[in-house]
Amino acid sequence: MKKGLEYTVRIEEMEFPNRAYGIVEDTKVYVKNAFKGQLLKVRITKKRRKKVEGKLIEVLEKAPCEIESKCKHFENCGGCSFQNIPYKEQIDMKSYLIQKLFKKHGLEMGEYEGILASPKSSEYRNKMEFSFGDSEKNGPLCLGMHKRESFYDIVNVDECQLVDEDYRKLLIKTREYFSKIDATYFHRKTHKGYLRHLVVRKGDKTEEIMVNLITTSQMKLDLTPWAEEIKALPLKNELKCILHTENNALSDTVQAENIEVLYGEPLIQESLLDLKFNISPFSFFQTNSLGAEVLYKKVREYAGDLKDKTVFDLYSGTGTIAQIMAPVVKEVVGIEIVEEAVVAAKENAKLNNLNNCTFIAGDVLEKVSSIKQVPDVIVLDPPRAGIHPKAIQKILKYNPKTFVYVSCKASSLVEDIPHFLEAGYKVQKTCLVDMFPGTGHVETVILMTDSGSKAKK
């Protein structure tokens, strides 16, 4: 095999989260966004000693489980990879892939409780970050998602199935408005241009909408006419605020340097498990509200009887897990690196009349050792990269009876688990929660308890 050449590959197996492989000339060829049973035309892109990677060029034969995607953008858009699989098969596939991942790493899952489905398999997202750009060099302005396997090209997604009709109306109106006035988009190579992102957030229960236009400061435009057109849209849900955020960072991550309120107040509210949460423009909140209720019920169940107990909620975000547990615990302490999220967590605790929550701003690695309380239960909900090994060692020194680990990236989770096993814990239970229908992602929740091992210090 040579780089650049094309081969026919029959996909024989899949791996978490979105890789699959077939055998060509006695060598595994890995391909993204492929399914077992497909016959593909693949171009070799990387050839190393023990690994060959290829790019999908054409599907010659579909997999037995494949159907036609309901989304017309599926073939080109990089937002979804499982839209062409029936939902029941999607969650079965995720369950299989996570079990296979644990087995590959020689890890026990304890009592495996399977996968819990999302209450909604489409139009479930409460936040969507659309990008400005073009689909071809010097082409017309686009507003949507990145093209599949492309960093620069953007695909218009007027009929995206992950969000409801209000999102689609807001996207189309915004693209039409800025196309009319020939506004430039921020080019990721030259770092020149004005328009960057359109971020839309909605409370699934409250039906409140936040619209946030992200630009650079390279132009000065009067955005009042755009805001007026947005306000005039016939939306099903309630438009609570329109914001303009300036972000001049070179990275593609949405950051806030200056926020201008064009309409309303800069927050919306959501309700989870009978608690209220104020959501600010850049505070973290689970993107599937109804799925989050399923997830947090499982976390609360795994934490066990919490009466008169102390709980640490590490990587606490806006404090949702902490506050869901607060009504029945003695005290809960949360640590979160994003200061805005900590401010929101404190405000939300007041909103819900919870006076036994303490939230600390800072990196878990630096702050966890300073907590004087002794926890009975520690809940871990880290970012996709998992937990820094040094932070794990500091966390383990508290010797709680119970850990509940919530992971949005199981490949990071399986790297972290051995540290807990070496310290004398065992995986008691594992459950998956599908928070991301149409994609290969899934939340993994594990319960780890003190095994009584002498290795524990």
Residue pairs with C-beta under 8 A, 6 or more apart in sequence:
1 7
1 24
1 25
1 27
1 29
1 44
1 47
1 52
2 44
2 47
3 44
3 45
3 46
3 47
4 43
4 44
5 43
5 44
6 41
6 42
6 43
6 44
6 57
7 24
7 29
7 41
7 42
7 44
7 54
8 39
8 40
8 41
8 42
8 60
9 22
9 24
9 29
9 31
9 39
9 40
9 41
9 42
9 54
10 22
10 23
10 37
10 38
10 39
10 40
11 20
11 21
11 22
11 31
11 34
11 35
11 36
11 37
11 38
11 39
11 40
11 63
12 21
12 22
12 23
12 36
13 20
13 21
13 36
14 20
14 34
14 35
14 36
14 93
14 97
15 21
15 97
15 100
15 101
16 97
16 98
16 100
16 101
16 410
16 411
16 440
17 97
17 409
17 410
17 411
17 440
17 441
18 32
18 33
18 81
18 440
19 30
19 31
19 32
19 34
20 30
20 31
20 32
20 34
20 35
20 36
20 38
21 28
21 29
21 30
21 31
22 28
22 29
22 31
22 40
23 29
24 52
27 52
28 51
28 52
29 42
29 44
29 52
29 53
29 54
30 51
30 52
30 53
30 54
31 40
31 42
31 53
31 54
31 55
31 56
32 55
32 56
32 81
32 149
33 56
33 81
33 148
34 40
34 56
35 63
35 65
35 66
35 85
36 63
37 61
37 62
37 63
37 64
37 65
38 59
38 60
38 61
38 62
38 63
38 66
39 59
39 60
39 61
40 56
40 57
40 58
40 59
40 60
41 56
41 57
41 58
41 60
42 54
42 55
42 56
42 57
43 54
43 55
43 57
44 52
44 53
44 54
45 53
45 54
45 55
46 52
46 53
47 53
55 149
65 85
65 86
65 89
66 84
66 85
67 84
67 85
67 86
68 84
69 75
69 83
69 84
70 83
70 122
70 161
71 77
71 80
71 83
71 159
71 160
71 161
72 159
73 79
73 144
73 145
73 155
73 156
73 157
73 159
73 160
74 80
74 83
74 84
75 148
76 147
76 148
76 155
77 144
77 145
77 146
77 147
77 148
77 155
77 157
77 160
78 145
78 146
78 147
78 148
78 149
78 150
78 155
79 145
79 146
79 157
79 160
79 162
79 439
80 161
80 162
80 438
80 439
81 438
81 439
81 440
82 90
82 93
82 437
82 438
82 439
82 440
83 161
83 438
85 93
87 117
87 121
87 437
90 121
90 434
90 437
90 438
91 115
91 117
91 432
91 434
92 115
94 115
94 432
94 434
94 440
94 442
95 114
95 115
95 432
97 440
98 410
98 432
98 442
98 444
99 109
99 112
101 410
101 411
101 414
102 108
102 109
102 414
102 430
105 414
105 417
107 414
107 417
107 418
107 427
108 426
108 427
109 427
109 430
109 446
110 426
110 427
110 428
110 429
110 430
110 446
110 447
111 428
111 429
111 430
112 429
112 430
112 431
113 429
113 430
113 431
114 431
114 432
115 431
115 432
115 433
115 434
115 442
116 294
116 298
116 431
116 432
116 433
116 434
117 434
118 124
118 288
118 290
118 291
118 294
118 433
118 434
118 435
118 436
118 437
119 290
119 291
119 293
119 294
120 288
120 290
120 291
120 437
121 437
121 438
122 161
122 162
122 437
122 438
123 161
123 162
123 163
123 164
124 162
124 288
124 290
124 291
124 437
125 162
125 163
125 287
125 288
126 201
126 202
126 203
126 204
126 270
126 285
126 286
126 287
126 288
126 289
127 199
127 200
127 201
127 202
127 285
127 287
128 160
128 162
128 163
128 167
128 199
128 200
129 197
129 198
129 199
129 254
130 143
130 144
130 145
130 157
130 171
130 197
130 198
130 199
130 200
131 143
131 144
131 145
131 146
131 154
131 196
131 197
131 252
132 141
132 142
132 143
132 154
132 178
132 185
132 186
132 195
132 196
132 197
132 198
133 141
133 142
133 152
133 153
133 154
133 185
133 188
134 140
134 141
134 142
134 153
134 154
134 185
135 142
135 147
135 153
135 154
135 155
135 156
136 153
140 179
141 175
141 178
141 179
141 183
141 185
141 195
142 154
142 155
142 156
142 175
143 154
143 156
143 171
143 174
143 175
143 178
143 198
144 154
144 155
144 156
144 157
144 158
144 160
144 171
145 154
145 155
145 157
145 160
146 153
146 154
146 155
147 153
147 154
147 155
151 188
152 188
152 189
156 175
157 171
158 168
158 171
158 172
159 168
160 167
160 168
160 171
161 438
162 438
163 200
164 202
164 236
164 237
165 236
166 200
166 202
166 209
166 235
166 236
166 237
167 200
167 202
169 233
169 234
169 235
170 198
170 200
170 209
170 211
170 230
170 233
170 235
171 198
171 200
173 229
173 230
173 233
174 198
174 213
174 226
174 230
177 225
177 226
177 229
178 195
178 226
181 221
183 194
183 195
183 219
183 221
184 192
184 193
184 194
184 195
184 219
185 193
185 194
185 195
185 196
186 192
186 193
186 194
186 195
186 196
186 215
186 216
187 193
188 252
191 250
192 218
193 216
193 218
194 215
194 216
194 218
194 219
194 221
195 213
195 215
196 214
196 215
196 216
196 247
196 254
197 213
197 214
197 254
198 211
198 212
198 213
198 214
199 210
199 211
199 212
199 214
199 254
199 281
200 209
200 210
200 211
200 212
201 209
201 210
201 212
201 268
201 279
201 281
201 285
202 208
202 209
202 210
202 237
202 268
203 268
203 269
203 270
203 271
203 279
203 289
204 270
204 289
204 290
205 270
205 271
205 272
205 289
206 268
206 269
206 270
206 271
207 236
207 237
207 238
208 237
208 238
208 240
208 268
208 269
208 270
209 235
209 237
209 238
209 239
209 240
209 268
210 240
210 241
210 243
210 266
210 267
210 268
210 279
210 281
211 230
211 239
211 241
211 242
211 243
212 242
212 243
212 244
212 245
212 281
213 223
213 226
213 242
213 243
213 244
213 245
214 245
214 246
214 247
214 254
215 221
215 244
215 245
215 246
215 247
216 246
216 247
216 248
217 246
217 248
217 257
217 258
218 248
223 244
223 260
223 262
224 262
227 242
227 262
227 263
230 239
230 242
231 239
231 242
231 263
233 239
239 263
239 264
240 264
240 265
240 267
240 268
241 261
241 263
241 264
241 265
241 266
241 267
241 268
242 261
242 262
242 263
242 264
243 259
243 260
243 261
243 262
243 266
243 281
244 259
244 260
244 262
245 254
245 256
245 257
245 258
245 259
245 260
245 281
246 257
246 258
246 259
246 260
247 254
247 255
247 256
247 257
248 257
249 255
249 257
254 282
255 282
256 281
256 282
259 266
259 281
266 280
266 281
267 278
267 279
267 280
267 281
268 278
268 279
269 276
269 277
269 278
269 279
270 276
270 277
270 279
270 285
270 289
271 277
272 289
272 292
272 293
272 296
272 320
272 324
273 293
273 296
273 297
273 324
275 320
275 323
275 324
275 348
275 352
276 348
276 351
276 352
277 285
277 318
277 320
277 323
277 344
277 348
277 351
278 344
278 347
278 348
278 351
279 285
279 318
279 344
280 340
280 344
282 338
282 340
283 317
283 318
283 338
283 340
283 341
283 344
284 317
284 318
284 338
284 341
285 317
285 318
285 320
286 292
286 295
286 320
286 435
287 435
287 436
288 435
288 436
291 433
291 434
291 435
292 320
292 435
294 433
295 406
295 433
295 435
295 443
295 445
296 320
296 321
296 324
298 431
298 433
298 445
299 321
299 324
299 379
299 404
299 406
299 445
300 324
300 325
302 402
302 404
302 429
302 431
302 445
302 447
303 311
303 325
303 377
303 379
303 402
303 404
304 377
304 402
306 325
306 328
306 329
306 376
306 377
307 328
307 329
308 329
308 330
309 329
309 330
309 376
309 377
310 329
310 330
310 331
310 332
310 333
310 373
310 374
310 375
310 376
310 377
311 322
311 325
311 329
311 331
311 332
311 333
311 375
311 376
311 377
311 378
311 379
312 332
312 333
312 334
312 335
312 368
312 371
312 373
312 375
312 377
312 378
312 379
312 398
312 400
313 319
313 321
313 322
313 325
313 332
313 333
313 334
313 335
313 379
313 381
314 334
314 335
314 364
314 368
314 378
314 379
314 380
314 381
314 382
314 395
315 335
315 336
315 337
315 364
315 380
315 381
315 382
315 383
316 322
316 334
316 335
316 336
316 341
316 342
316 345
316 359
316 381
317 336
317 338
317 341
317 345
317 381
318 336
318 341
318 344
318 345
318 348
319 334
319 336
319 341
319 344
319 345
319 346
319 348
319 349
319 357
319 359
321 379
321 381
321 406
322 332
322 333
322 334
322 345
322 349
322 357
322 359
323 332
323 345
323 348
323 349
323 352
323 354
323 357
325 332
325 379
326 332
326 349
326 352
326 354
326 356
326 357
327 354
329 356
330 356
331 356
331 357
331 358
331 373
332 356
332 357
332 358
333 357
333 358
333 359
333 360
333 371
333 373
333 375
334 342
334 345
334 357
334 358
334 359
334 360
335 359
335 360
335 362
335 364
335 367
335 368
335 371
336 342
336 345
336 359
336 360
336 361
337 361
337 362
337 363
337 364
338 361
339 361
342 359
342 360
342 361
345 357
345 359
346 357
346 359
349 355
349 357
349 359
360 367
360 371
364 382
364 387
364 388
364 391
364 395
365 388
365 390
365 391
365 394
368 391
368 394
368 395
369 394
369 397
374 398
375 398
375 400
376 400
376 401
376 402
377 400
377 401
377 402
377 403
377 404
378 395
378 398
378 400
378 402
378 403
378 404
379 403
379 404
379 405
379 406
380 387
380 395
380 403
380 404
380 405
380 406
381 405
381 406
382 407
382 412
383 408
384 408
384 409
384 412
385 409
385 412
386 407
386 409
386 412
386 413
386 415
386 416
387 395
387 416
389 419
392 416
392 419
392 420
393 419
396 419
396 420
396 423
399 450
399 456
399 457
401 449
401 450
402 447
402 448
402 449
402 450
403 420
403 425
403 447
403 448
403 449
404 445
404 446
404 447
404 448
405 413
405 416
405 417
405 445
405 446
405 448
406 443
406 444
406 445
407 413
407 443
407 444
407 445
407 446
408 435
408 441
408 443
409 441
410 442
410 444
413 444
413 446
417 427
417 446
417 448
420 448
421 427
422 455
423 455
423 456
423 457
424 450
424 451
424 452
424 453
424 454
424 455
424 456
424 457
425 448
425 449
425 450
425 451
425 456
426 448
426 449
426 451
427 446
427 447
427 448
428 447
428 448
428 449
429 446
429 447
430 444
430 445
430 446
430 447
431 444
431 445
432 442
432 443
432 444
432 445
433 442
433 443
433 445
434 442
434 443
435 441
435 442
435 443
436 442
450 456
